[in-house]
Every structure is written in C-alpha cells, then in structure tokens.
Amino acid sequence: MTINGKVRRISGPIVRASGLDGAGLFDLVEVGEKRIIGEIVRLEQDEAVIQVYEDDTGLQIGAGAASTGRPLSALLGPGLIGTIYDGIQRPLEALFKQSGAFMDPGAREDPLDTAKLWSFLPDPALAAKIAAGEKPVPVPGLVLGTVQETPSIICKIMVPPNIHGEGLTELVKAGDYNCNTVIARTDHGEEIPMAQWWPVRIPRPSAKRLPQDQPLVTGLRVIDVFFPLSKGGTSAIPGGFGTGKTMTQHAIAKWCDADVIIYIGCGERGNEMTDVLTEFPHLTDPRSGRSLMERTILIANTSNMPVAAREVSIYTGVTLAEFYRDMGYHVAIMADSTSRWAEALRELSGRMEEMPAEEGFPAYLPTRLAEFYERAGRVQTLSGLEGSVSIIGAVSPPGGDFSEPVTQHTKRFIRCFWALDRDLANARHYPAISWIDSYSEYAEEVGPWWEKVNPLWARVRQEALDLLKKEQRLSEIVRLIGPDALPDDQRLVLVTADIIKDGFLQQNSFDEVDMYCIPAKQVRLLELVMDFFEKAQVCIKLGAPLIKISSLTGGDNPMPIRERLSRLKGDVKNEDSDKLSDFEQEMRNALETLERSYRTKETL
C-alpha cells in the first residue's frame, strides 16, 4: 500500500517528510519527481526521517515522498553471480548502457535480467508426489528444483521462510523460465517465484549454528598456519594507506576454498575499485580453470558515490551471502572497507543532529558493527545442508592508528585480527601481516583439522611464534650494541627468525609456485626450519661456531643449507613434496655429521 507525503526539510542525504505517519520503520520510500530511493530511518509523530541513497541535488521542499509499504530488500535468484551492483542492488553494467559513466538520479534497472531464460529442473521426488495428488508440506528451505547458474554454481530454488501454506499444490515442469516466473503454489494461494525478495537488514534464518572447526584455507602461510580463520569466522585486516589491505583481500578472494566470493567495495577510492572491476573478470579460478567471476559477485560503492549508499551496501552484500549459504555453499565476504562505512554513519548521524560519541562517530557504531559481523557463521540450513558465511573486513585507521574507534570496536566482535605493519610493507614484505600484533582465536578450534594434515602443526606453530617474539627482544639489544656482542646461541635465534620471515612468512604473489601453498607443504616448510634450529642449537652447545652452521652444505649442492631453506617455498612445487623429504635427509645428515665431530672433540 502506497502512502504519500510531502518533503519538509532537506539536509544532504537526510530528508524529512510529513504525512508518512502510517509508514513503517525501514520502509522503502521514493522521493521527488525522479523517484530517488530512500529508507525511513526514524519516525517522529507524523514526520518521517528518510535516508536517500542517490544524489538529491535539485530536490525541493514540497516534493512528493511515497512509501512503498515494504522494507528495502534484495532480489535473490539465478543471475546474481558475475554481476556488478551498487549498494542498493542496481546492476551497474545495465545502468552504464542506459545513462553512461555517471548514473542519473532515479535510474532504474531490475536487479536480475528478466528477459533471460533459465533452465529449471524440478526436484524429481517432489514432482512425483505432486503428480500423484499428494500435497507435500512446503517447509521453509525445501528445495523445489535447481538452475545451473554458472558452470561452477548450481542455484537451488527453495521455499522462502515466510510461506504459511500447509501443502504444495503445483510445481512447474522442467523448462526454460525467467526469474519472475511462478514455479510453485501452495494451498493458501501463495505463489513462489523463481526469484524472491528479502529485507536486507533482517538475517535469513537457519536451523542451528555449527562449531567453527574447519579452516578457511587461503594458501597464504602467515594466515593459514599462524593466524587461521575458520569457515563462518570473522576477521579484520587493519592497516594504514599502502600497507596492502586490498591486495591481501584480492589474494584471499582468488585462492580461498570458499564456493562463492562477494566483494564489497564500500567507499573505497575509484582507482582501487577499478582495479577490482578490471582484474577480477580476467582472473582464472584455480579450482576450475574458468573465470573467477563465475563464482563472484561485486558490489561497487566508491567514495564519489552518494555517501548514504555505503551504509546499506554491506547489508546488501551479506544478504546475498546468506542466500548462497542457504543452498549449502561456503561464502566469503570481502568488505573493503568498514572504516568508510563507519564514516557514512558519522555523516548521516551529524545530518540528523544526533549527539556524537568518540571522534564524532554515532554512539550506536558498536551495535551496527555487531549486527554486521554476527551474520557470519557456519550453520545447518533449513534444508538440512551445511553452509557458512565468513566475513573479512578491511579497516582503514587514519595514519595507521589502531587505537581509533572503528578498529577498537571491530576487535570486540571479531576473533581473528590480521594487523598490517607499515615497516613490513615498506620493506616489500608481502603479506605485511605483523606476527607480533596479530592473533587468531580459532587456532584451537581448527587444530584437530590441521593435525590430520600434519600432527606437528600445533607444536611447530607455537615454537615458531615464540622464536619470533624472542627475536623481537634481541633486535632491540642489537640496535644498541650490534649483533657481534651476542653469544652464538642468541645469534642463532636471529638467523632462524630471518629464515622464517624470508622462507615462510613472505610470499610472492607473482611466483607461479609460491603464490599458493597447500596446507601440507605449509607445515612441512615450518617443520624443516624448526628442525634446523633444534639441531643447530645442539651443535652450538657442543662448541660449534655459528659461522660454521651458517655455511654448512648438504649433499652435492654447494649452496648453504640456511639459504636453501629460504628458497624451498619457490623451488619445490606443491605436488613435489617428496623433494622436501630429500632435503630434510640432506640437512639432517650434514648437521648430525657436524654434531658428531664436536662430540668426538669433547670426548678427547
């Protein structure tokens, strides 16, 4: 039911209108002659405060404001994959054809291509029951049939959660239909179309939450081994300008073992989003060998777009993610960046004349962040399948100051923190994730999975982290007195830490071998480094000088073992793990020979 009102006041993206006292909170509103899209964010007696998501230049007092009577919603159905949307689910490619590079206010296009026909295959068991005169109960999540959306993704058409009928009376036959076609009906006369609307601010229901004991494997060693993220987990990547937030998210999007990727460019600079829009369609999915866009949805909301649209873009993104989660897929969301989203909240809060909190952000900033991150999770869906939504949010603290409100509030609601370090970024160490400031609370939960890959995972991980912390303390002493003043056992810590940094933590995304590392190889590389450290310690205690250990060679290779350790990551392919065992034998033989020679001297 449409409710008509009049604009009474305009303050940037905030519009106040009278006559909308019968409308509901968060209802969709069309404002002015151009019918620009807005949303009611506050009701004060007969006056509604409307947040508009498009440029309202030229809007005048007295213009019409019509409430549609339904909340701001996303259209969910086949055709989402591979599409580039703005924050309110308008397809940008279609709008470009309509109005060029700059969208006109009020421009409209259907979120899904209504002219395209999809090959629908009804569920055989369900179709047989209806053909036999039965009326199967349309429980929410019941799979009515499938559509091959892309070669990588099968879209399941399900009974939506808001159906109240007691029996299905009709299901269409196999054939080609558009997304508006009604494919099923209930005994209450309810129609179930192929594409269905869902309010973006309301989480889609699930049967129950599952433990987060499976890692989201990214192929990046510093993440997978040191600071793992589980499927259905939440993570933040904070860092100053130029530290590599966007590039790290690109690498995760390309290599992680999620089925569907949703990349939300929320308020980022136009050139960064342009990189995503131009690169992603040409990237090859390493799992299928086909285009990565066959399992990717992009939401582009650059900094020159209306600021209010940033606020809703992350809700649109997470709603699309929950749609594919309900089909039994594992979905990864890249939100870049939540700081720009928080700045939109600050702008809108100021326009509504609310009392500001710290640094001008609204007092409800933590609540909004919590609402977003809590929609992640690994669940059993209403149809009995297992699916997950993992959220990886970039944070852009001004000047790299992690004490600012967005970073601090984000840390309250996430369990994995990948802090980017400017010194590492300046040293061209990629990924520039600090092993001192980062942490993961999922390590214990995903431990059993990793121990099936390699039983030594937990031990070598902890030993390596402890050694890097020791190296940090020793580095402060070295700055004062130089490395030569340290005893050999402490200098060995510095040498081994350098091997871990260069040979394990640093990864070259342009190297065909090193750009992705399988879990088994990740643990083996770290195991070899810690094995070298352990055996070298024994030799030093027996009196062997560090210079001799550093120059030690093995087998027929004249290159020192220390240097070979740093190069194994790129020299040994993922499928050639036997070569790691050969190197391990050469290294052990060389160190044991050195150890025996000094034990003999000690005996004499």
C-alpha positions in Angstrom: 0.0 0.0 0.0 1.5 3.3 -1.1 1.4 6.2 1.5 2.0 9.7 0.1 3.7 12.6 2.0 5.5 15.9 1.3 9.1 16.8 1.8 9.5 19.4 4.6 13.3 19.7 5.1 16.4 18.6 3.2 19.9 18.2 4.8 22.2 16.5 2.3 21.1 12.8 2.2 18.7 13.2 5.1 15.2 14.3 4.1 12.3 14.9 6.5 8.8 14.4 5.1 5.3 14.8 6.7 2.2 12.7 6.0 4.0 9.3 6.4 2.7 8.5 9.9 1.2 5.3 8.5 4.6 4.0 7.2 6.8 1.6 9.0 10.4 1.9 10.1 12.9 1.0 7.3 10.2 1.1 4.7 11.4 1.9 1.1 10.5 5.5 0.0 10.6 7.1 -3.4 11.3 10.8 -3.1 10.7 13.7 -5.6 9.9 13.7 -9.3 12.9 11.4 -10.1 11.7 8.9 -7.5 15.1 8.6 -5.9 15.3 5.6 -3.5 15.4 6.2 0.3 14.6 4.4 3.5 12.8 5.6 6.6 15.3 5.5 9.5 13.2 7.4 12.1 9.6 8.2 12.8 8.7 11.3 14.8 4.9 11.6 15.1 3.6 12.3 11.6 7.1 13.1 10.3 9.5 10.6 8.8 13.3 10.9 8.6 14.3 9.5 5.2 17.9 8.5 4.3 18.2 8.7 0.5 20.7 6.6 -1.4 21.1 8.7 -4.5 22.1 12.2 -5.4 19.3 14.5 -4.3 20.6 17.7 -6.0 17.6 19.8 -7.1 15.2 18.2 -4.7 12.8 20.9 -3.4 10.6 21.5 -0.4 7.1 20.3 -1.1 8.1 17.5 -3.4 6.3 14.2 -3.0 7.6 11.3 -0.9 5.8 7.9 -1.4 6.3 5.0 1.0 6.0 1.6 -0.9 5.0 -0.2 2.3 7.8 -2.8 2.1 11.3 -2.6 3.5 14.5 -2.1 1.4 15.0 -5.6 0.0 17.3 -7.6 -2.3 16.1 -9.7 -5.1 17.5 -13.2 -4.7 17.6 -15.7 -7.6 19.6 -17.0 -10.5 21.7 -14.4 -12.3 23.4 -12.8 -9.2 26.7 -14.5 -9.9 29.1 -12.5 -12.1 27.0 -9.2 -11.7 28.4 -5.9 -10.6 25.9 -4.0 -8.3 25.9 -0.7 -6.5 24.9 -0.5 -2.8 21.2 -0.8 -3.4 21.5 -3.7 -5.9 21.2 -1.8 -9.1 23.2 -3.5 -11.9 25.9 -1.1 -12.9 26.6 -2.6 -16.4 22.9 -2.2 -17.3 22.8 1.4 -15.9 26.0 2.2 -17.9 24.3 1.3 -21.1 21.3 3.4 -20.1 23.0 6.6 -18.9 26.7 6.4 -19.4 29.6 6.6 -16.9 27.6 8.7 -14.4 24.3 7.3 -13.1 21.3 9.6 -13.3 19.3 10.1 -10.0 16.3 7.8 -10.1 17.8 5.5 -12.7 16.2 2.1 -12.6 17.1 -1.4 -13.8 15.9 -4.7 -12.5 18.5 -6.4 -10.2 18.1 -9.6 -12.3 17.8 -9.8 -16.1 14.0 -10.5 -16.5 14.5 -11.3 -20.2 17.0 -14.2 -19.6 15.5 -17.7 -19.5 16.9 -20.2 -17.1 16.7 -24.0 -17.5 14.7 -25.1 -14.4 14.8 -28.8 -13.2 12.2 -29.6 -10.6 13.1 -31.9 -7.8 12.1 -35.4 -9.1 10.8 -36.7 -5.8 8.7 -33.6 -5.1 7.4 -33.5 -8.7 6.4 -37.2 -8.4 4.4 -36.6 -5.2 2.5 -33.7 -6.6 1.8 -35.6 -9.8 0.4 -38.4 -7.6 -2.0 -36.0 -6.0 -0.1 -35.5 -2.8 0.4 -32.1 -1.2 4.0 -32.0 0.3 4.4 -29.6 3.2 6.3 -26.5 1.9 8.6 -26.3 4.9 11.0 -23.3 4.6 14.2 -24.3 2.8 12.6 -27.1 0.9 14.4 -27.4 -2.5 11.8 -27.1 -5.3 14.4 -27.5 -8.1 17.7 -26.3 -9.5 19.1 -24.0 -12.1 22.6 -24.2 -13.5 23.5 -20.6 -12.8 27.1 -20.8 -13.9 29.4 -23.8 -14.7 30.6 -23.5 -11.1 27.4 -22.8 -9.2 24.0 -24.6 -9.1 21.3 -22.3 -7.8 18.7 -24.1 -5.7 15.2 -22.6 -5.8 13.8 -23.1 -2.3 10.6 -22.4 -0.3 11.2 -18.9 1.3 11.0 -18.7 5.1 7.8 -16.6 5.0 5.5 -19.1 3.4 2.5 -20.2 5.6 0.7 -22.8 3.4 0.2 -26.4 4.5 0.7 -28.1 1.2 2.2 -27.6 -2.3 -0.5 -27.9 -5.0 1.6 -27.0 -8.1 5.1 -27.3 -9.3 6.1 -26.4 -12.9 7.6 -28.9 -15.2 11.2 -28.8 -16.4 11.7 -26.0 -18.9 13.1 -22.5 -19.5 11.6 -19.7 -17.4 12.6 -16.2 -16.5 13.3 -15.2 -12.9 9.8 -13.7 -12.4 8.0 -17.0 -13.3 5.9 -18.6 -10.6 7.2 -22.1 -10.2 5.1 -23.3 -7.3 1.9 -22.6 -5.5 0.5 -23.6 -2.0 -3.0 -24.5 -0.9 -3.3 -21.0 0.5 -2.9 -19.5 -2.9 0.7 -18.3 -2.2 2.9 -18.0 -5.2 6.6 -18.9 -5.1 8.5 -17.2 -8.0 12.0 -18.3 -9.1 13.5 -15.0 -7.7 12.4 -13.8 -4.3 12.7 -10.6 -2.3 14.3 -10.5 1.2 14.7 -7.4 3.5 18.5 -6.7 3.7 18.5 -5.7 7.4 16.9 -8.9 8.6 19.2 -12.0 8.8 17.9 -15.1 6.9 17.0 -17.9 9.4 18.9 -21.2 9.8 18.2 -24.4 11.7 21.2 -24.2 14.1 24.7 -22.9 14.4 27.6 -25.4 14.0 31.1 -25.3 15.6 33.7 -23.4 13.6 36.2 -26.2 13.4 37.1 -26.1 9.7 39.6 -23.6 8.5 39.1 -21.3 5.5 42.2 -22.3 3.6 43.7 -19.2 1.8 47.0 -20.5 0.6 48.8 -17.7 2.5 51.1 -19.3 5.1 51.1 -16.5 7.6 47.3 -16.7 7.7 46.7 -20.5 7.5 49.4 -21.6 9.9 49.9 -18.7 12.3 46.5 -16.9 12.4 43.9 -19.2 10.9 40.4 -18.2 10.0 37.6 -20.8 10.3 34.7 -21.2 7.8 32.0 -19.0 9.2 34.5 -16.9 11.1 35.1 -13.2 11.3 38.4 -11.4 10.6 39.6 -7.8 10.3 42.6 -6.5 8.3 43.5 -3.1 9.7 46.3 -1.1 8.2 47.3 2.4 7.1 47.3 3.6 3.5 49.6 1.5 1.2 50.1 -1.5 3.6 48.3 -3.9 1.4 44.7 -4.4 2.7 43.1 -4.6 -0.7 45.8 -6.8 -2.2 45.6 -9.2 0.7 41.8 -9.4 0.2 42.3 -10.0 -3.6 44.7 -12.9 -2.9 42.2 -14.4 -0.4 39.3 -14.0 -2.8 41.3 -15.8 -5.5 42.7 -18.6 -3.5 40.5 -19.4 -0.5 38.4 -22.5 -0.6 35.1 -20.7 -0.4 32.5 -21.6 -3.1 31.2 -18.1 -3.6 33.0 -14.7 -3.2 31.2 -11.5 -2.5 33.5 -8.4 -2.8 32.0 -5.2 -1.3 34.0 -2.1 -2.3 32.5 0.2 0.4 33.6 3.8 0.0 37.0 3.0 -1.4 38.8 5.2 -4.0 37.6 4.8 -7.5 41.0 3.6 -8.8 41.1 0.8 -6.2 37.6 -0.4 -7.2 38.5 0.0 -10.9 41.4 -2.5 -10.3 38.9 -5.0 -8.9 36.4 -4.4 -11.7 39.0 -4.8 -14.4 41.1 -7.6 -12.9 38.5 -10.0 -11.4 36.8 -10.8 -14.8 40.2 -11.8 -16.2 41.3 -13.9 -13.2 41.3 -17.7 -13.5 39.6 -19.7 -10.8 42.5 -22.1 -9.7 39.9 -24.8 -8.8 38.0 -24.9 -12.1 40.4 -23.2 -14.5 37.5 -21.0 -15.6 36.8 -17.3 -14.9 36.7 -16.3 -11.2 33.6 -14.2 -12.0 31.7 -17.5 -12.3 31.5 -17.6 -8.5 31.9 -13.9 -7.6 29.5 -11.0 -7.0 30.9 -7.5 -6.9 29.3 -4.5 -5.1 30.9 -1.3 -6.1 30.3 1.8 -3.9 33.2 4.2 -4.5 33.9 7.3 -2.5 32.4 9.6 -5.1 29.0 7.8 -5.0 26.3 9.1 -2.6 27.6 8.6 0.9 24.4 7.1 2.3 24.6 4.2 -0.1 27.7 2.9 1.7 25.6 2.4 4.8 23.3 -0.2 3.1 25.9 -1.8 0.8 27.3 -4.2 3.5 23.7 -5.3 4.4 23.0 -6.0 0.7 26.3 -8.0 0.4 25.7 -10.1 3.5 22.1 -10.8 2.4 23.3 -12.2 -1.0 25.9 -14.3 1.0 23.2 -15.8 3.2 21.2 -16.7 0.1 24.0 -18.9 -1.2 24.8 -20.1 2.3 21.2 -21.5 2.5 22.0 -23.6 -0.6 24.8 -25.3 1.2 27.7 -23.2 -0.1 30.6 -21.7 1.8 30.7 -18.0 1.1 33.5 -15.5 1.8 32.7 -11.7 2.1 35.4 -9.1 1.5 34.3 -5.8 2.9 36.7 -3.0 1.9 36.5 -1.0 4.0 34.3 -0.9 7.1 36.0 2.4 8.1 34.4 4.2 5.1 31.1 2.6 6.0 31.5 4.0 9.6 32.3 7.4 8.1 29.0 7.2 6.3 27.3 6.5 9.6 29.0 9.6 11.1 27.9 11.8 8.2 24.3 10.6 8.5 24.3 10.9 12.2 25.5 14.5 12.0 22.8 15.4 9.5 20.2 14.0 11.9 21.7 16.2 14.6 22.4 13.2 17.0 24.7 13.5 19.9 28.1 12.4 18.7 30.3 9.9 20.6 34.1 9.4 20.3 35.7 11.2 17.3 32.2 12.2 16.0 31.0 8.7 15.4 27.5 7.9 16.5 27.0 6.2 19.8 25.4 3.2 18.1 28.5 2.4 16.0 29.4 -0.7 18.1 25.8 -2.0 17.7 25.9 -1.6 13.9 29.3 -3.4 13.7 28.0 -6.2 15.9 24.9 -6.6 13.7 27.1 -7.0 10.6 29.7 -9.4 12.0 27.2 -11.6 13.8 25.6 -12.5 10.5 28.7 -14.6 9.8 28.7 -18.2 10.9 28.7 -21.9 9.9 25.2 -23.2 10.1 22.9 -26.1 9.3 20.4 -24.6 6.9 16.7 -25.0 6.9 17.0 -27.7 4.2 19.5 -29.7 6.4 22.6 -28.7 4.4 25.8 -27.2 5.8 26.8 -23.7 4.7 28.8 -20.8 6.0 29.4 -17.1 5.7 32.9 -15.8 6.5 33.4 -12.1 6.8 36.8 -10.4 6.2 36.6 -6.7 6.8 39.3 -4.2 6.0 39.7 -1.3 8.4 41.5 1.9 7.3 42.5 3.7 10.5 43.8 7.2 9.8 47.6 7.2 10.0 47.6 3.5 10.8 46.4 4.3 14.4 44.8 1.2 15.8 43.5 3.0 18.9 40.8 4.8 16.8 37.2 3.9 17.5 36.4 1.7 14.4 39.4 -0.6 14.9 38.8 -0.8 18.7 35.1 -1.6 18.3 35.8 -4.1 15.5 38.2 -6.0 17.8 35.3 -6.6 20.2 33.3 -8.5 17.6 35.9 -10.4 15.5 38.0 -13.4 16.6 40.8 -13.1 14.0 43.0 -9.9 13.7 45.5 -9.6 10.9 47.3 -6.3 11.7 49.3 -4.9 8.7 52.6 -3.3 9.6 53.9 -0.3 7.7 57.6 -1.2 8.2 57.0 -4.6 6.6 55.1 -3.0 3.7 57.9 -0.6 3.1 60.4 -3.4 3.1 58.3 -5.1 0.4 57.4 -8.0 2.7 54.1 -9.4 1.5 51.7 -10.1 3.1 52.7 -7.4 5.6 50.8 -9.1 8.4 52.6 -8.5 11.7 53.3 -11.7 13.6 53.6 -9.6 16.9 50.3 -7.7 16.8 48.1 -10.2 15.0 46.1 -13.0 16.7 43.5 -15.7 16.0 41.1 -17.2 18.5 40.3 -20.0 16.0 43.6 -21.8 16.3 42.4 -24.3 19.0 39.2 -25.0 17.2 40.8 -25.7 13.8 43.7 -27.6 15.5 42.2 -31.1 15.0 41.8 -30.4 11.3 45.4 -29.3 10.9 46.7 -32.2 12.9 45.1 -34.6 10.4 47.3 -32.7 7.8 50.4 -32.9 10.0 50.4 -34.0 13.7 53.2 -31.5 14.4 51.2 -28.4 13.3 50.4 -27.1 16.8 54.0 -27.7 18.1 55.9 -26.1 15.3 53.5 -23.2 15.1 53.9 -22.3 18.8 57.7 -22.8 18.7 58.0 -20.5 15.6 55.8 -17.8 17.2 57.8 -18.0 20.5 61.1 -17.7 18.5 59.9 -14.6 16.6 59.0 -13.0 19.9 62.5 -13.7 21.2 63.9 -12.3 18.0 62.0 -9.0 18.6 63.5 -8.6 22.1 67.0 -9.4 20.8 66.6 -7.0 17.9 66.3 -4.1 20.4 69.6 -5.1 22.0 71.2 -5.4 18.6 70.3 -1.9 17.7 72.2 -0.7 20.8 75.3 -2.9 20.8 75.4 -4.7 17.4 75.0 -8.4 16.7 78.6 -9.3 17.3 78.2 -8.7 21.0 75.6 -11.5 21.3 76.6 -15.1 22.1 76.2 -17.7 19.3 73.0 -19.3 20.7 71.2 -15.9 20.6 72.6 -15.0 17.2 71.1 -18.4 16.0 67.7 -17.1 17.1 68.2 -14.1 14.8 69.4 -16.3 11.9 66.4 -18.7 12.3 63.9 -15.8 12.6 65.3 -14.4 9.3 64.7 -17.8 7.7 61.1 -17.9 8.9 60.5 -14.4 7.6 62.1 -14.9 4.2 61.4 -18.6 3.7 58.0 -19.0 5.3 56.1 -15.8 6.0 57.0 -13.8 2.9 55.1 -14.9 -0.2 55.5 -13.8 -3.8 52.0 -13.4 -5.5 53.7 -13.2 -8.9 55.6 -16.5 -8.5 53.7 -19.4 -10.1 54.9 -21.8 -7.4 54.8 -19.5 -4.3 51.5 -17.7 -5.0 49.6 -20.5 -3.4 50.8 -23.1 -0.8 48.9 -26.2 0.0 48.4 -27.0 3.7 50.7 -30.0 3.8 53.6 -28.0 2.3 53.0 -25.1 4.6 53.5 -27.2 7.8 56.4 -29.1 6.3 58.3 -25.9 5.4 57.9 -24.6 9.0 58.8 -28.0 10.4 62.1 -28.1 8.4 63.1 -24.6 9.7 62.4 -25.6 13.4 64.2 -28.9 12.9 67.2 -26.9 11.6 67.0 -24.6 14.7 66.8 -27.5 17.1 69.8 -29.4 15.7 71.9 -26.3 15.3 71.3 -25.5 19.0 72.8 -28.8 19.9 75.9 -28.2 17.8 76.4 -24.7 19.3 76.2 -26.2 22.8 78.9 -28.6 21.8 81.1 -25.7 20.8 80.4 -25.3 17.0 80.6 -21.7 15.9 77.6 -20.2 14.2 79.6 -19.3 11.1 80.2 -23.0 10.5 76.5 -23.8 10.8 75.5 -20.9 8.5 77.9 -22.1 5.8 77.0 -25.8 6.1 76.1 -27.5 2.9 74.4 -30.8 2.2 74.5 -33.5 -0.5 76.0 -32.4 -3.8 74.5 -28.9 -3.6 77.1 -26.2 -2.9 74.5 -23.7 -1.7 74.4 -23.4 2.2 71.5 -25.2 3.9 70.5 -21.9 5.5 69.9 -20.3 2.1 68.3 -23.4 0.6 65.7 -23.3 3.5 64.7 -19.8 2.5 64.3 -20.8 -1.2 62.4 -24.0 -0.7 59.0 -22.2 -0.9 59.6 -21.3 -4.6 61.9 -24.2 -5.6 59.6 -27.1 -4.6 56.1 -27.2 -6.2 53.0 -28.1 -4.2 52.8 -31.5 -5.9 56.6 -32.3 -5.4 56.5 -32.8 -1.6 59.0 -35.8 -1.9 61.7 -33.2 -2.6 61.2 -31.7 0.9 61.9 -35.2 2.4 65.1 -35.4 0.3 66.2 -32.0 1.5 65.3 -32.9 5.1 67.6 -36.0 4.9 70.5 -34.0 3.5 70.1 -31.3 6.2 69.9 -33.9 9.0 73.0 -35.7 7.7 75.0 -32.5 7.5 74.0 -31.3 11.0 74.5 -34.8 12.5 77.9 -35.1 11.0 78.9 -31.7 12.4 77.4 -32.7 15.8 79.4 -36.0 15.8 82.7 -34.2 15.0 82.2 -31.9 18.1 81.1 -34.7 20.3 84.4 -36.5 19.4 86.4 -33.4 20.3 84.5 -33.2 23.6 85.3 -36.8 24.4 89.0 -36.4 23.5 
